[in-house]
Amino acid sequence: MSHNPVRPWRDIARRKSRQIMVGNVAVGGDAPISVQTMTNTDTSDVKATIEQVQRCAAAGADIVRVSTPDEASTRALREIVAESPVPIVADIHFHYKRAIEAAEAGAACLRINPGNIGDAGRVREVIKAARDHGCSIRIGVNAGSLERHLLEKYGEPCPEAMVESGLDHIRILQDNDFHEFKISVKASDVFLAAAAYQQLADATDAPIHLGITEAGGLVSGTVKSAIGLGNLLWMGIGDTIRVSLSADPVEEVKVGYEILKSLGLRHRGVTIISCPSCARQGFDVIKTVEKLEDRLAHVTTSMSLSIIGCVVNGPGEALMTDVGFTGGGAGSGMVYMAGKQSHKMSNDQMIDHIVGLVETRAAEIEAEKAREEADAGSAPGKVPEGTAG
């Protein structure tokens, strides 16, 4: 499909984990690594929250989490769930009744720490509500809110304390015969988070939710998340991710996908390969890429596009991309299709022209996929989906 051949040295052997469902999204096992974000609206403001959820979903979010700290939030949750195109996770801290209300309102998953929502009886009530309403649970351990007895035991937040906390919480759920859970051990320190996740991956087969918590603003948080999550994903650890940024949640989704795309773990939308630009550039590379990123944001088909300012690296990069443009002289450059020279195009018309080429190629790729799926469905001996064999 895409003019981007697979190489064996790119392969990542993913950790074997159990699979659970978060609504209609599979997490763990051989399911694609899902991308999550969290709303930052007042959840009781139904209109604003739904609008943000829908924007995040349009950007590619597979799952969206909303905070439910009070009754007004859990009352709003029912309408939010009904209008959401993706599963909604309810974020619960301390108040076990909010967890029960969220389950009743249709949340696909409850983010809790079983150890901080009350005594064993209250935990059983939450688990019963989750079971009765088809909710999964995420155990969310955070270095900044570890239990006092663990801080006294270890002296400070450390990987061992975080993993022990997580395993204690797992035991609570398993003792109540509840197994539809995933787990995270987040920290704002990249080293602490990475070490905790590595130990956790060895200690349980539960699906793992990756995150570097409170990572920072758009630039600093992106860098920290790319380093921390990227290294763990490269080791095969992680079944779902959330990039935590002090920024629009849509940006979290975009960064999450870019991390996964850079490792070949998810493929969505146009990957633009572009040079940083220099005095050799035949056109304004930076402004061109900014405009193309905006104009091509609606394309969800996995494709590659190279935008290179001059002929030093342009032709070589174009060899590996679906569409390419390399700057030349006299106000024009060369267009490449599937790695081969195609035609010249003037710089002042190149953006509209490239957008058209990408959209056309995306439609062709989707048509090819549809034909392949149709051919596979009509193959001899193929049992139609949904039919008993």
SEVEXMI-530973 format. One record per residue (C-alpha): residue number from 1; z, y, x. Coordinates in Angstrom, 3 decimals, m for minus. Example, Ala and Ser with C-alpha at 12.3 -4.5 7.8 and 13.67 -1.06 7.14 Angstrom:
2
<atom pos="1" c3="7.800" c2="m4.500" c1="12.300"/>
<atom pos="2" c3="7.140" c2="m1.060" c1="13.670"/>
END
This chain:
389
<atom pos="1" c3="0.000" c2="0.000" c1="0.000"/>
<atom pos="2" c3="1.282" c2="2.795" c1="2.248"/>
<atom pos="3" c3="m0.461" c2="3.231" c1="5.580"/>
<atom pos="4" c3="2.768" c2="2.454" c1="7.406"/>
<atom pos="5" c3="2.859" c2="m1.125" c1="8.735"/>
<atom pos="6" c3="6.140" c2="m3.035" c1="8.986"/>
<atom pos="7" c3="7.373" c2="m3.860" c1="12.474"/>
<atom pos="8" c3="9.894" c2="m6.677" c1="13.138"/>
<atom pos="9" c3="12.018" c2="m4.416" c1="15.354"/>
<atom pos="10" c3="12.637" c2="m2.227" c1="12.311"/>
<atom pos="11" c3="14.267" c2="m4.999" c1="10.304"/>
<atom pos="12" c3="17.924" c2="m4.586" c1="9.302"/>
<atom pos="13" c3="19.889" c2="m7.725" c1="8.379"/>
<atom pos="14" c3="22.067" c2="m6.627" c1="5.470"/>
<atom pos="15" c3="25.569" c2="m8.011" c1="5.044"/>
<atom pos="16" c3="25.822" c2="m10.666" c1="2.339"/>
<atom pos="17" c3="27.883" c2="m9.361" c1="m0.555"/>
<atom pos="18" c3="28.576" c2="m10.333" c1="m4.132"/>
<atom pos="19" c3="26.543" c2="m8.540" c1="m6.749"/>
<atom pos="20" c3="28.025" c2="m6.579" c1="m9.625"/>
<atom pos="21" c3="26.495" c2="m4.377" c1="m12.303"/>
<atom pos="22" c3="27.152" c2="m0.684" c1="m12.799"/>
<atom pos="23" c3="25.550" c2="m0.280" c1="m16.178"/>
<atom pos="24" c3="21.980" c2="m1.464" c1="m15.642"/>
<atom pos="25" c3="22.085" c2="m0.911" c1="m11.869"/>
<atom pos="26" c3="22.750" c2="m3.934" c1="m9.674"/>
<atom pos="27" c3="24.991" c2="m3.225" c1="m6.679"/>
<atom pos="28" c3="25.324" c2="m5.716" c1="m3.842"/>
<atom pos="29" c3="23.550" c2="m8.972" c1="m3.125"/>
<atom pos="30" c3="19.862" c2="m8.373" c1="m2.550"/>
<atom pos="31" c3="19.702" c2="m5.281" c1="m4.792"/>
<atom pos="32" c3="18.312" c2="m2.078" c1="m3.275"/>
<atom pos="33" c3="20.956" c2="0.225" c1="m1.833"/>
<atom pos="34" c3="21.646" c2="2.672" c1="m4.649"/>
<atom pos="35" c3="22.124" c2="6.419" c1="m4.257"/>
<atom pos="36" c3="24.970" c2="8.178" c1="m6.037"/>
<atom pos="37" c3="26.229" c2="11.707" c1="m6.455"/>
<atom pos="38" c3="28.977" c2="13.449" c1="m8.396"/>
<atom pos="39" c3="28.818" c2="16.397" c1="m10.763"/>
<atom pos="40" c3="30.738" c2="19.557" c1="m9.933"/>
<atom pos="41" c3="30.680" c2="21.084" c1="m13.420"/>
<atom pos="42" c3="33.649" c2="21.229" c1="m15.764"/>
<atom pos="43" c3="33.178" c2="17.851" c1="m17.461"/>
<atom pos="44" c3="34.365" c2="19.240" c1="m20.792"/>
<atom pos="45" c3="31.351" c2="21.587" c1="m20.660"/>
<atom pos="46" c3="29.045" c2="18.962" c1="m22.086"/>
<atom pos="47" c3="25.841" c2="20.988" c1="m21.914"/>
<atom pos="48" c3="26.286" c2="21.994" c1="m18.260"/>
<atom pos="49" c3="27.325" c2="18.502" c1="m17.197"/>
<atom pos="50" c3="24.428" c2="16.786" c1="m18.955"/>
<atom pos="51" c3="21.995" c2="19.275" c1="m17.435"/>
<atom pos="52" c3="23.325" c2="18.554" c1="m13.955"/>
<atom pos="53" c3="23.274" c2="14.786" c1="m14.496"/>
<atom pos="54" c3="19.653" c2="14.985" c1="m15.609"/>
<atom pos="55" c3="18.661" c2="17.077" c1="m12.584"/>
<atom pos="56" c3="20.334" c2="14.564" c1="m10.290"/>
<atom pos="57" c3="18.597" c2="11.670" c1="m12.020"/>
<atom pos="58" c3="15.238" c2="13.437" c1="m11.712"/>
<atom pos="59" c3="15.901" c2="13.784" c1="m7.967"/>
<atom pos="60" c3="16.408" c2="10.016" c1="m7.772"/>
<atom pos="61" c3="20.124" c2="9.424" c1="m8.333"/>
<atom pos="62" c3="20.678" c2="5.845" c1="m9.487"/>
<atom pos="63" c3="24.298" c2="6.469" c1="m10.558"/>
<atom pos="64" c3="26.220" c2="9.684" c1="m11.268"/>
<atom pos="65" c3="30.001" c2="10.095" c1="m11.202"/>
<atom pos="66" c3="31.937" c2="12.644" c1="m13.241"/>
<atom pos="67" c3="35.582" c2="13.625" c1="m12.922"/>
<atom pos="68" c3="37.754" c2="12.908" c1="m15.961"/>
<atom pos="69" c3="41.143" c2="14.497" c1="m15.248"/>
<atom pos="70" c3="42.140" c2="15.231" c1="m18.853"/>
<atom pos="71" c3="41.576" c2="14.291" c1="m22.486"/>
<atom pos="72" c3="38.964" c2="17.016" c1="m22.961"/>
<atom pos="73" c3="36.897" c2="15.370" c1="m20.219"/>
<atom pos="74" c3="37.106" c2="11.865" c1="m21.645"/>
<atom pos="75" c3="36.221" c2="13.220" c1="m25.114"/>
<atom pos="76" c3="33.133" c2="14.862" c1="m23.602"/>
<atom pos="77" c3="32.247" c2="11.686" c1="m21.746"/>
<atom pos="78" c3="30.921" c2="9.896" c1="m24.837"/>
<atom pos="79" c3="28.185" c2="12.500" c1="m25.360"/>
<atom pos="80" c3="27.457" c2="12.730" c1="m21.635"/>
<atom pos="81" c3="26.965" c2="8.965" c1="m21.425"/>
<atom pos="82" c3="24.701" c2="9.018" c1="m24.483"/>
<atom pos="83" c3="22.446" c2="11.674" c1="m22.928"/>
<atom pos="84" c3="22.445" c2="10.367" c1="m19.369"/>
<atom pos="85" c3="19.371" c2="8.534" c1="m18.058"/>
<atom pos="86" c3="21.555" c2="6.751" c1="m15.456"/>
<atom pos="87" c3="24.927" c2="4.946" c1="m15.500"/>
<atom pos="88" c3="27.981" c2="7.205" c1="m15.460"/>
<atom pos="89" c3="31.071" c2="6.496" c1="m13.363"/>
<atom pos="90" c3="34.360" c2="8.026" c1="m14.520"/>
<atom pos="91" c3="36.537" c2="9.319" c1="m11.675"/>
<atom pos="92" c3="40.189" c2="8.553" c1="m12.456"/>
<atom pos="93" c3="43.312" c2="9.520" c1="m10.537"/>
<atom pos="94" c3="46.842" c2="8.536" c1="m11.629"/>
<atom pos="95" c3="46.387" c2="8.771" c1="m15.424"/>
<atom pos="96" c3="45.796" c2="5.250" c1="m16.663"/>
<atom pos="97" c3="45.128" c2="6.466" c1="m20.214"/>
<atom pos="98" c3="42.128" c2="8.459" c1="m18.951"/>
<atom pos="99" c3="40.705" c2="5.204" c1="m17.564"/>
<atom pos="100" c3="41.101" c2="3.467" c1="m20.923"/>
<atom pos="101" c3="39.562" c2="6.438" c1="m22.755"/>
<atom pos="102" c3="36.648" c2="6.534" c1="m20.291"/>
<atom pos="103" c3="35.955" c2="2.841" c1="m20.794"/>
<atom pos="104" c3="35.992" c2="3.330" c1="m24.550"/>
<atom pos="105" c3="33.633" c2="6.323" c1="m24.183"/>
<atom pos="106" c3="31.006" c2="4.172" c1="m22.489"/>
<atom pos="107" c3="31.517" c2="4.732" c1="m18.765"/>
<atom pos="108" c3="29.660" c2="2.115" c1="m16.731"/>
<atom pos="109" c3="32.319" c2="2.080" c1="m14.003"/>
<atom pos="110" c3="35.843" c2="3.365" c1="m13.414"/>
<atom pos="111" c3="36.719" c2="4.808" c1="m10.011"/>
<atom pos="112" c3="40.433" c2="4.101" c1="m9.599"/>
<atom pos="113" c3="43.065" c2="2.913" c1="m7.190"/>
<atom pos="114" c3="44.934" c2="0.185" c1="m9.079"/>
<atom pos="115" c3="48.010" c2="0.948" c1="m7.012"/>
<atom pos="116" c3="48.376" c2="4.560" c1="m8.199"/>
<atom pos="117" c3="47.908" c2="4.270" c1="m11.954"/>
<atom pos="118" c3="51.336" c2="2.872" c1="m12.771"/>
<atom pos="119" c3="53.138" c2="m0.412" c1="m13.122"/>
<atom pos="120" c3="51.581" c2="m3.856" c1="m13.540"/>
<atom pos="121" c3="51.490" c2="m3.487" c1="m17.321"/>
<atom pos="122" c3="49.410" c2="m0.322" c1="m17.147"/>
<atom pos="123" c3="47.068" c2="m1.901" c1="m14.623"/>
<atom pos="124" c3="46.546" c2="m4.826" c1="m17.001"/>
<atom pos="125" c3="45.725" c2="m2.390" c1="m19.817"/>
<atom pos="126" c3="43.061" c2="m0.677" c1="m17.697"/>
<atom pos="127" c3="41.579" c2="m3.991" c1="m16.602"/>
<atom pos="128" c3="41.501" c2="m5.173" c1="m20.227"/>
<atom pos="129" c3="39.697" c2="m1.986" c1="m21.275"/>
<atom pos="130" c3="37.189" c2="m2.418" c1="m18.447"/>
<atom pos="131" c3="36.597" c2="m6.041" c1="m19.395"/>
<atom pos="132" c3="36.334" c2="m5.313" c1="m23.129"/>
<atom pos="133" c3="33.811" c2="m2.500" c1="m22.622"/>
<atom pos="134" c3="31.734" c2="m3.999" c1="m19.810"/>
<atom pos="135" c3="32.925" c2="m1.597" c1="m17.092"/>
<atom pos="136" c3="32.970" c2="m2.379" c1="m13.433"/>
<atom pos="137" c3="35.602" c2="m0.794" c1="m11.167"/>
<atom pos="138" c3="35.392" c2="0.957" c1="m7.825"/>
<atom pos="139" c3="38.459" c2="0.818" c1="m5.647"/>
<atom pos="140" c3="38.401" c2="4.128" c1="m3.828"/>
<atom pos="141" c3="40.583" c2="4.244" c1="m0.709"/>
<atom pos="142" c3="40.750" c2="7.609" c1="1.035"/>
<atom pos="143" c3="42.345" c2="8.353" c1="4.403"/>
<atom pos="144" c3="43.806" c2="11.548" c1="2.961"/>
<atom pos="145" c3="45.715" c2="9.836" c1="0.160"/>
<atom pos="146" c3="47.052" c2="6.598" c1="1.589"/>
<atom pos="147" c3="50.204" c2="5.090" c1="0.114"/>
<atom pos="148" c3="53.462" c2="6.259" c1="1.675"/>
<atom pos="149" c3="54.560" c2="2.778" c1="2.756"/>
<atom pos="150" c3="51.343" c2="2.329" c1="4.732"/>
<atom pos="151" c3="51.748" c2="5.691" c1="6.456"/>
<atom pos="152" c3="55.296" c2="4.717" c1="7.363"/>
<atom pos="153" c3="54.115" c2="1.335" c1="8.622"/>
<atom pos="154" c3="51.206" c2="2.622" c1="10.734"/>
<atom pos="155" c3="52.394" c2="6.160" c1="11.489"/>
<atom pos="156" c3="49.098" c2="7.811" c1="10.509"/>
<atom pos="157" c3="45.828" c2="7.086" c1="8.693"/>
<atom pos="158" c3="44.013" c2="4.410" c1="10.672"/>
<atom pos="159" c3="41.395" c2="1.723" c1="9.955"/>
<atom pos="160" c3="44.040" c2="m0.983" c1="9.611"/>
<atom pos="161" c3="46.013" c2="1.026" c1="7.037"/>
<atom pos="162" c3="42.898" c2="1.834" c1="5.017"/>
<atom pos="163" c3="41.722" c2="m1.766" c1="4.932"/>
<atom pos="164" c3="45.181" c2="m3.044" c1="4.049"/>
<atom pos="165" c3="45.278" c2="m0.569" c1="1.166"/>
<atom pos="166" c3="41.889" c2="m1.739" c1="m0.045"/>
<atom pos="167" c3="42.794" c2="m5.428" c1="0.164"/>
<atom pos="168" c3="46.062" c2="m4.776" c1="m1.688"/>
<atom pos="169" c3="44.094" c2="m3.153" c1="m4.504"/>
<atom pos="170" c3="41.583" c2="m6.002" c1="m4.523"/>
<atom pos="171" c3="44.455" c2="m8.466" c1="m4.883"/>
<atom pos="172" c3="45.706" c2="m6.629" c1="m7.980"/>
<atom pos="173" c3="42.322" c2="m7.000" c1="m9.669"/>
<atom pos="174" c3="41.853" c2="m10.613" c1="m8.610"/>
<atom pos="175" c3="45.356" c2="m11.539" c1="m9.772"/>
<atom pos="176" c3="44.207" c2="m10.325" c1="m13.183"/>
<atom pos="177" c3="41.008" c2="m12.399" c1="m12.914"/>
<atom pos="178" c3="38.819" c2="m9.306" c1="m12.668"/>
<atom pos="179" c3="35.995" c2="m9.525" c1="m10.134"/>
<atom pos="180" c3="33.467" c2="m6.866" c1="m11.165"/>
<atom pos="181" c3="34.505" c2="m4.400" c1="m8.492"/>
<atom pos="182" c3="33.203" c2="m2.605" c1="m5.435"/>
<atom pos="183" c3="35.225" c2="m0.810" c1="m2.785"/>
<atom pos="184" c3="35.131" c2="2.181" c1="m0.460"/>
<atom pos="185" c3="37.320" c2="3.260" c1="2.483"/>
<atom pos="186" c3="36.352" c2="6.873" c1="3.052"/>
<atom pos="187" c3="37.482" c2="9.384" c1="5.630"/>
<atom pos="188" c3="36.215" c2="12.779" c1="6.772"/>
<atom pos="189" c3="36.427" c2="11.580" c1="10.392"/>
<atom pos="190" c3="33.257" c2="9.672" c1="11.237"/>
<atom pos="191" c3="34.959" c2="7.360" c1="13.741"/>
<atom pos="192" c3="37.801" c2="6.501" c1="11.371"/>
<atom pos="193" c3="35.483" c2="5.824" c1="8.448"/>
<atom pos="194" c3="33.075" c2="3.710" c1="10.498"/>
<atom pos="195" c3="35.852" c2="1.581" c1="11.992"/>
<atom pos="196" c3="37.476" c2="1.075" c1="8.581"/>
<atom pos="197" c3="34.206" c2="0.048" c1="6.972"/>
<atom pos="198" c3="33.442" c2="m2.416" c1="9.756"/>
<atom pos="199" c3="36.837" c2="m4.087" c1="9.333"/>
<atom pos="200" c3="36.463" c2="m4.085" c1="5.551"/>
<atom pos="201" c3="33.030" c2="m5.710" c1="5.758"/>
<atom pos="202" c3="34.572" c2="m8.602" c1="7.676"/>
<atom pos="203" c3="37.520" c2="m8.954" c1="5.282"/>
<atom pos="204" c3="35.790" c2="m9.171" c1="1.875"/>
<atom pos="205" c3="32.498" c2="m10.078" c1="0.249"/>
<atom pos="206" c3="32.873" c2="m7.286" c1="m2.329"/>
<atom pos="207" c3="30.016" c2="m4.772" c1="m2.572"/>
<atom pos="208" c3="30.736" c2="m1.742" c1="m0.402"/>
<atom pos="209" c3="30.352" c2="1.891" c1="m1.449"/>
<atom pos="210" c3="29.700" c2="4.015" c1="1.647"/>
<atom pos="211" c3="30.691" c2="7.621" c1="2.126"/>
<atom pos="212" c3="31.993" c2="10.127" c1="4.633"/>
<atom pos="213" c3="34.306" c2="12.127" c1="2.402"/>
<atom pos="214" c3="34.605" c2="15.920" c1="2.546"/>
<atom pos="215" c3="31.752" c2="15.930" c1="5.050"/>
<atom pos="216" c3="31.203" c2="19.710" c1="4.843"/>
<atom pos="217" c3="28.384" c2="22.070" c1="3.927"/>
<atom pos="218" c3="24.710" c2="21.251" c1="3.622"/>
<atom pos="219" c3="23.880" c2="21.271" c1="7.331"/>
<atom pos="220" c3="27.134" c2="20.041" c1="8.892"/>
<atom pos="221" c3="27.752" c2="17.518" c1="6.104"/>
<atom pos="222" c3="24.241" c2="16.157" c1="6.365"/>
<atom pos="223" c3="24.649" c2="15.617" c1="10.098"/>
<atom pos="224" c3="28.045" c2="13.912" c1="9.740"/>
<atom pos="225" c3="26.805" c2="11.712" c1="6.901"/>
<atom pos="226" c3="23.628" c2="10.762" c1="8.717"/>
<atom pos="227" c3="25.621" c2="9.701" c1="11.782"/>
<atom pos="228" c3="28.375" c2="7.871" c1="9.922"/>
<atom pos="229" c3="26.378" c2="6.271" c1="7.124"/>
<atom pos="230" c3="23.325" c2="5.752" c1="9.299"/>
<atom pos="231" c3="25.223" c2="3.700" c1="11.850"/>
<atom pos="232" c3="26.879" c2="1.545" c1="9.189"/>
<atom pos="233" c3="23.629" c2="0.999" c1="7.310"/>
<atom pos="234" c3="21.916" c2="0.107" c1="10.588"/>
<atom pos="235" c3="24.566" c2="m2.604" c1="11.023"/>
<atom pos="236" c3="23.724" c2="m3.908" c1="7.554"/>
<atom pos="237" c3="26.897" c2="m2.577" c1="5.906"/>
<atom pos="238" c3="26.661" c2="m0.781" c1="2.562"/>
<atom pos="239" c3="25.409" c2="m1.525" c1="m0.945"/>
<atom pos="240" c3="25.578" c2="1.944" c1="m2.501"/>
<atom pos="241" c3="26.027" c2="5.374" c1="m0.906"/>
<atom pos="242" c3="27.225" c2="8.852" c1="m1.789"/>
<atom pos="243" c3="26.670" c2="11.782" c1="0.557"/>
<atom pos="244" c3="29.529" c2="14.259" c1="0.026"/>
<atom pos="245" c3="28.391" c2="17.848" c1="0.533"/>
<atom pos="246" c3="29.735" c2="21.262" c1="m0.401"/>
<atom pos="247" c3="26.382" c2="21.912" c1="m2.027"/>
<atom pos="248" c3="24.354" c2="21.278" c1="m5.157"/>
<atom pos="249" c3="24.686" c2="17.562" c1="m6.044"/>
<atom pos="250" c3="20.887" c2="17.335" c1="m6.063"/>
<atom pos="251" c3="21.020" c2="17.996" c1="m2.317"/>
<atom pos="252" c3="23.355" c2="15.004" c1="m1.934"/>
<atom pos="253" c3="20.722" c2="12.822" c1="m3.586"/>
<atom pos="254" c3="17.959" c2="14.158" c1="m1.369"/>
<atom pos="255" c3="19.968" c2="13.613" c1="1.814"/>
<atom pos="256" c3="20.972" c2="10.130" c1="0.680"/>
<atom pos="257" c3="17.364" c2="9.144" c1="0.213"/>
<atom pos="258" c3="16.323" c2="10.649" c1="3.522"/>
<atom pos="259" c3="18.965" c2="8.570" c1="5.306"/>
<atom pos="260" c3="17.795" c2="5.392" c1="3.587"/>
<atom pos="261" c3="14.119" c2="6.224" c1="4.081"/>
<atom pos="262" c3="14.622" c2="6.872" c1="7.796"/>
<atom pos="263" c3="16.015" c2="3.333" c1="8.127"/>
<atom pos="264" c3="13.361" c2="1.746" c1="5.917"/>
<atom pos="265" c3="15.978" c2="0.737" c1="3.333"/>
<atom pos="266" c3="14.572" c2="2.672" c1="0.362"/>
<atom pos="267" c3="11.144" c2="4.106" c1="m0.237"/>
<atom pos="268" c3="10.763" c2="6.954" c1="m2.706"/>
<atom pos="269" c3="8.595" c2="9.999" c1="m2.670"/>
<atom pos="270" c3="6.572" c2="11.632" c1="0.085"/>
<atom pos="271" c3="7.874" c2="11.366" c1="3.641"/>
<atom pos="272" c3="6.597" c2="14.391" c1="5.544"/>
<atom pos="273" c3="6.202" c2="13.994" c1="9.289"/>
<atom pos="274" c3="5.897" c2="17.457" c1="10.808"/>
<atom pos="275" c3="6.184" c2="19.116" c1="14.180"/>
<atom pos="276" c3="8.740" c2="21.843" c1="14.977"/>
<atom pos="277" c3="5.782" c2="24.155" c1="15.778"/>
<atom pos="278" c3="5.033" c2="26.094" c1="18.973"/>
<atom pos="279" c3="2.491" c2="28.559" c1="20.361"/>
<atom pos="280" c3="m0.237" c2="25.881" c1="20.055"/>
<atom pos="281" c3="m0.004" c2="25.702" c1="16.259"/>
<atom pos="282" c3="m3.211" c2="26.445" c1="14.394"/>
<atom pos="283" c3="m1.335" c2="27.457" c1="11.223"/>
<atom pos="284" c3="2.227" c2="28.306" c1="10.153"/>
<atom pos="285" c3="3.730" c2="24.810" c1="10.139"/>
<atom pos="286" c3="7.216" c2="25.761" c1="8.955"/>
<atom pos="287" c3="6.091" c2="27.715" c1="5.883"/>
<atom pos="288" c3="3.488" c2="25.072" c1="5.082"/>
<atom pos="289" c3="6.029" c2="22.249" c1="5.117"/>
<atom pos="290" c3="8.457" c2="24.275" c1="2.976"/>
<atom pos="291" c3="5.744" c2="24.815" c1="0.355"/>
<atom pos="292" c3="4.600" c2="21.195" c1="0.443"/>
<atom pos="293" c3="8.151" c2="19.865" c1="0.056"/>
<atom pos="294" c3="8.503" c2="21.986" c1="m3.070"/>
<atom pos="295" c3="5.052" c2="21.206" c1="m4.479"/>
<atom pos="296" c3="5.368" c2="17.444" c1="m3.871"/>
<atom pos="297" c3="8.960" c2="16.975" c1="m5.063"/>
<atom pos="298" c3="7.699" c2="15.447" c1="m8.315"/>
<atom pos="299" c3="5.859" c2="12.599" c1="m6.556"/>
<atom pos="300" c3="8.057" c2="9.474" c1="m6.625"/>
<atom pos="301" c3="5.495" c2="7.085" c1="m5.148"/>
<atom pos="302" c3="6.316" c2="6.098" c1="m1.581"/>
<atom pos="303" c3="3.820" c2="7.825" c1="0.697"/>
<atom pos="304" c3="3.600" c2="9.398" c1="4.132"/>
<atom pos="305" c3="2.098" c2="12.779" c1="5.028"/>
<atom pos="306" c3="1.725" c2="14.210" c1="8.523"/>
<atom pos="307" c3="1.548" c2="17.980" c1="9.038"/>
<atom pos="308" c3="1.024" c2="18.727" c1="12.732"/>
<atom pos="309" c3="0.173" c2="22.119" c1="14.174"/>
<atom pos="310" c3="m2.256" c2="21.083" c1="16.910"/>
<atom pos="311" c3="m4.310" c2="18.235" c1="18.331"/>
<atom pos="312" c3="m1.774" c2="17.172" c1="20.992"/>
<atom pos="313" c3="0.117" c2="14.842" c1="18.621"/>
<atom pos="314" c3="m1.701" c2="15.408" c1="15.340"/>
<atom pos="315" c3="m4.326" c2="12.651" c1="15.501"/>
<atom pos="316" c3="m1.785" c2="10.101" c1="16.754"/>
<atom pos="317" c3="0.683" c2="10.861" c1="13.961"/>
<atom pos="318" c3="m2.130" c2="10.781" c1="11.397"/>
<atom pos="319" c3="m2.956" c2="7.212" c1="12.443"/>
<atom pos="320" c3="0.284" c2="6.089" c1="10.785"/>
<atom pos="321" c3="0.219" c2="8.164" c1="7.591"/>
<atom pos="322" c3="m1.521" c2="8.017" c1="4.242"/>
<atom pos="323" c3="m2.629" c2="11.646" c1="4.427"/>
<atom pos="324" c3="m2.615" c2="13.945" c1="7.421"/>
<atom pos="325" c3="m3.547" c2="17.458" c1="8.454"/>
<atom pos="326" c3="m3.899" c2="18.573" c1="12.053"/>
<atom pos="327" c3="m4.335" c2="22.207" c1="13.044"/>
<atom pos="328" c3="m7.452" c2="23.168" c1="14.934"/>
<atom pos="329" c3="m9.155" c2="26.459" c1="15.618"/>
<atom pos="330" c3="m11.131" c2="29.145" c1="13.803"/>
<atom pos="331" c3="m8.815" c2="29.070" c1="10.791"/>
<atom pos="332" c3="m9.275" c2="25.424" c1="9.840"/>
<atom pos="333" c3="m7.971" c2="21.947" c1="10.599"/>
<atom pos="334" c3="m8.804" c2="18.280" c1="10.190"/>
<atom pos="335" c3="m7.812" c2="16.180" c1="7.171"/>
<atom pos="336" c3="m7.073" c2="12.495" c1="7.780"/>
<atom pos="337" c3="m7.021" c2="9.761" c1="5.145"/>
<atom pos="338" c3="m5.396" c2="6.422" c1="5.977"/>
<atom pos="339" c3="m5.404" c2="7.337" c1="9.660"/>
<atom pos="340" c3="m9.082" c2="8.255" c1="9.915"/>
<atom pos="341" c3="m10.779" c2="11.622" c1="10.216"/>
<atom pos="342" c3="m12.090" c2="12.617" c1="6.802"/>
<atom pos="343" c3="m13.132" c2="16.277" c1="6.642"/>
<atom pos="344" c3="m12.283" c2="19.792" c1="7.737"/>
<atom pos="345" c3="m10.368" c2="22.188" c1="5.533"/>
<atom pos="346" c3="m9.620" c2="25.889" c1="5.885"/>
<atom pos="347" c3="m5.995" c2="26.832" c1="6.480"/>
<atom pos="348" c3="m5.877" c2="29.163" c1="3.483"/>
<atom pos="349" c3="m6.854" c2="26.344" c1="1.098"/>
<atom pos="350" c3="m5.049" c2="23.469" c1="2.770"/>
<atom pos="351" c3="m1.846" c2="23.426" c1="0.676"/>
<atom pos="352" c3="m3.585" c2="23.105" c1="m2.697"/>
<atom pos="353" c3="m6.017" c2="20.634" c1="m1.161"/>
<atom pos="354" c3="m3.304" c2="18.437" c1="0.356"/>
<atom pos="355" c3="m1.279" c2="18.443" c1="m2.866"/>
<atom pos="356" c3="m4.376" c2="17.224" c1="m4.709"/>
<atom pos="357" c3="m5.039" c2="14.491" c1="m2.146"/>
<atom pos="358" c3="m1.432" c2="13.262" c1="m2.272"/>
<atom pos="359" c3="m1.366" c2="13.227" c1="m6.076"/>
<atom pos="360" c3="m4.653" c2="11.328" c1="m6.200"/>
<atom pos="361" c3="m3.519" c2="8.793" c1="m3.619"/>
<atom pos="362" c3="m0.198" c2="8.342" c1="m5.433"/>
<atom pos="363" c3="m2.057" c2="7.554" c1="m8.660"/>
<atom pos="364" c3="m4.228" c2="5.042" c1="m6.780"/>
<atom pos="365" c3="m1.156" c2="3.334" c1="m5.301"/>
<atom pos="366" c3="0.492" c2="3.053" c1="m8.713"/>
<atom pos="367" c3="m2.726" c2="1.637" c1="m10.186"/>
<atom pos="368" c3="m2.902" c2="m0.916" c1="m7.366"/>
<atom pos="369" c3="0.701" c2="m1.931" c1="m8.047"/>
<atom pos="370" c3="m0.013" c2="m2.318" c1="m11.753"/>
<atom pos="371" c3="m3.045" c2="m4.537" c1="m11.035"/>
<atom pos="372" c3="m1.040" c2="m6.707" c1="m8.640"/>
<atom pos="373" c3="1.762" c2="m7.093" c1="m11.177"/>
<atom pos="374" c3="m0.747" c2="m7.963" c1="m13.894"/>
<atom pos="375" c3="m2.427" c2="m10.526" c1="m11.630"/>
<atom pos="376" c3="0.934" c2="m12.057" c1="m10.753"/>
<atom pos="377" c3="1.869" c2="m12.223" c1="m14.424"/>
<atom pos="378" c3="m1.309" c2="m14.103" c1="m15.312"/>
<atom pos="379" c3="m1.171" c2="m16.526" c1="m12.362"/>
<atom pos="380" c3="m1.318" c2="m20.266" c1="m13.329"/>
<atom pos="381" c3="2.125" c2="m21.735" c1="m13.870"/>
<atom pos="382" c3="3.740" c2="m18.302" c1="m14.153"/>
<atom pos="383" c3="6.435" c2="m18.266" c1="m16.820"/>
<atom pos="384" c3="6.298" c2="m14.914" c1="m18.671"/>
<atom pos="385" c3="9.414" c2="m12.843" c1="m18.166"/>
<atom pos="386" c3="11.957" c2="m13.443" c1="m20.885"/>
<atom pos="387" c3="10.520" c2="m16.859" c1="m21.743"/>
<atom pos="388" c3="12.517" c2="m20.038" c1="m21.250"/>
<atom pos="389" c3="10.952" c2="m22.275" c1="m18.658"/>
END
